[in-house]
Amino acid sequence: MSYQLLKGKRGIIFGALDPNSIAWKVAERAHAEGAKFTLSNAPIALRMGKINELAAACGNAEVIGADATSLEDLEQLYTRSMEVLGGKIDFILHSIGMSPNVRKGIHYTDTNYDNFHKSLDISALSFHRVMQTALKMDVLTEGASVLALSYIAAQRVFPDYNDMADAKALLESIARSFGYHLGKANKVRVNTISQSPTRTTAGTGVKGFDAFYEYADKLSPLGNASAESCADYCIVMFSDLTRMVTMQNLFHDGGFSYTGISQDLIDEMQKFNA
Ligand SMILES: NC(=O)c1ccc[n+]([C@@H]2O[C@H](COP(=O)([O-])OP(=O)(O)OC[C@H]3O[C@@H](n4cnc5c(N)ncnc54)[C@H](O)[C@@H]3O)[C@@H](O)[C@H]2O)c1
């Protein structure tokens, strides 16, 4: 069902790799809600992924390669996006995460610091770059909405989430700090959505993913939030219905973050002890 919540809005969506990607679902939903947008991903992901299929399904959205750690790439992305969309940008989704330490299975206590820097640079500082470049180039409309995706490992320990936990803590902090400045400059909103475990390329790359997916699903009174429902939440955050929400980390997790124990998990443990 479409409410045309984004009718007439122009956006940039980073991070759609394949149909499992959260950004992919956001793009489909944003298109259905009447937005026009460009799609961006790292040049290597454009070669490996299926983004052109998504672009075709979204009214032939233009695909623009940009490594989110490169200021030059971001400048070109903004210039081209404003050109093809015909004006300033109303919403940005940062749906980007990567940790070489996670990929290579290097334990947190034995970290490789070059990798650690890359995790922070790609997964968190890129969000700062996205906003800093947008501010310098005066890309955002008054009241625009900027979102990034986070995970509760920023607040609580999930040992195998590795250095991505530190990257998410930094990402959420950058959302608050930059949110202040963009709010003052142009009433721009900046928030992070802290999403349930979701079966995507980045998600399933984390060791033990299946176990904590199941655990979260059993603990959360509503169960895990799907990528589709995350997309719904992103649309509301891009819309004019949330113009006074900023600098928040918004849990979108079926109640996981506030639940201590659930009957489902008690039953599981009792089965185990019987
Ligand atoms: N899947 C989960 O369980 C889950 C839970 C909470 C939050 N998140 C977050 O959601 C976001 C999207 O991840 P996803 O789960 O959809 O997985 P995904 O693998 O589909 O998306 C990650 C994206 O990051 C892009 N990327 C990596 N390096 C980049 C760079 N240098 N420049 C530009 N783009 C780059 C990848 O190409 C990919 O498109 C990430 O921030 C992730 O941490 C995921």
The ligand as a MOL file (V3000), in Angstrom:
LIG
                    3D

  0  0  0     0  0            999 V3000
M  V30 BEGIN CTAB
M  V30 COUNTS 44 48 0 0 0
M  V30 BEGIN ATOM
M  V30 1 N 21.9960 -7.2550 8.4430 0
M  V30 2 C 21.9210 -6.9990 9.7360 0
M  V30 3 O 21.7550 -7.9090 10.5720 0
M  V30 4 C 21.9940 -5.5730 10.2020 0
M  V30 5 C 21.5000 -5.2340 11.4750 0
M  V30 6 C 21.6200 -3.9080 11.9160 0
M  V30 7 C 22.2460 -2.9630 11.0950 0
M  V30 8 N 22.7130 -3.3400 9.8580 0 CHG=1
M  V30 9 C 23.3920 -2.3240 9.0330 0
M  V30 10 O 22.6400 -2.0980 7.8490 0
M  V30 11 C 23.5290 -1.5270 6.8780 0
M  V30 12 C 23.3120 -2.2270 5.5530 0
M  V30 13 O 23.7820 -3.5510 5.6060 0
M  V30 14 P 22.9720 -4.8000 5.0420 0
M  V30 15 O 22.7150 -5.6910 6.1970 0
M  V30 16 O 21.8600 -4.3680 4.1950 0 CHG=-1
M  V30 17 O 24.0850 -5.5700 4.1770 0
M  V30 18 P 24.6280 -5.3600 2.6910 0
M  V30 19 O 25.8810 -6.1830 2.6320 0
M  V30 20 O 23.5660 -5.6590 1.7160 0
M  V30 21 O 25.0000 -3.7860 2.6170 0
M  V30 22 C 26.2380 -3.2400 3.0180 0
M  V30 23 C 26.6290 -2.2790 1.9170 0
M  V30 24 O 27.7890 -1.5050 2.2600 0
M  V30 25 C 28.4250 -1.2290 1.0090 0
M  V30 26 N 29.7810 -0.7360 1.1790 0
M  V30 27 C 30.8300 -1.3860 1.7570 0
M  V30 28 N 31.9360 -0.6150 1.6560 0
M  V30 29 C 31.5660 0.5400 1.0460 0
M  V30 30 C 32.2730 1.7310 0.6730 0
M  V30 31 N 33.5820 1.8920 0.9200 0
M  V30 32 N 31.5830 2.7230 0.0550 0
M  V30 33 C 30.2470 2.5850 -0.2240 0
M  V30 34 N 29.5460 1.4800 0.1120 0
M  V30 35 C 30.2010 0.4670 0.7290 0
M  V30 36 C 28.3810 -2.5960 0.3300 0
M  V30 37 O 28.7270 -2.5670 -1.0490 0
M  V30 38 C 26.9480 -3.0000 0.5910 0
M  V30 39 O 26.0930 -2.5440 -0.4330 0
M  V30 40 C 24.9400 -1.6380 7.4450 0
M  V30 41 O 25.2930 -0.4210 8.0660 0
M  V30 42 C 24.7580 -2.7130 8.5040 0
M  V30 43 O 25.7560 -2.6800 9.5080 0
M  V30 44 C 22.5920 -4.6140 9.3930 0
M  V30 END ATOM
M  V30 BEGIN BOND
M  V30 1 1 1 2
M  V30 2 2 2 3
M  V30 3 1 2 4
M  V30 4 1 4 5
M  V30 5 2 4 44
M  V30 6 2 5 6
M  V30 7 1 6 7
M  V30 8 2 7 8
M  V30 9 1 8 9
M  V30 10 1 8 44
M  V30 11 1 9 10
M  V30 12 1 9 42
M  V30 13 1 10 11
M  V30 14 1 11 12
M  V30 15 1 11 40
M  V30 16 1 12 13
M  V30 17 1 13 14
M  V30 18 2 14 15
M  V30 19 1 14 16
M  V30 20 1 14 17
M  V30 21 1 17 18
M  V30 22 2 18 19
M  V30 23 1 18 20
M  V30 24 1 18 21
M  V30 25 1 21 22
M  V30 26 1 22 23
M  V30 27 1 23 24
M  V30 28 1 23 38
M  V30 29 1 24 25
M  V30 30 1 25 26
M  V30 31 1 25 36
M  V30 32 1 26 27
M  V30 33 1 26 35
M  V30 34 2 27 28
M  V30 35 1 28 29
M  V30 36 1 29 30
M  V30 37 2 29 35
M  V30 38 1 30 31
M  V30 39 2 30 32
M  V30 40 1 32 33
M  V30 41 2 33 34
M  V30 42 1 34 35
M  V30 43 1 36 37
M  V30 44 1 36 38
M  V30 45 1 38 39
M  V30 46 1 40 41
M  V30 47 1 40 42
M  V30 48 1 42 43
M  V30 END BOND
M  V30 END CTAB
M  END
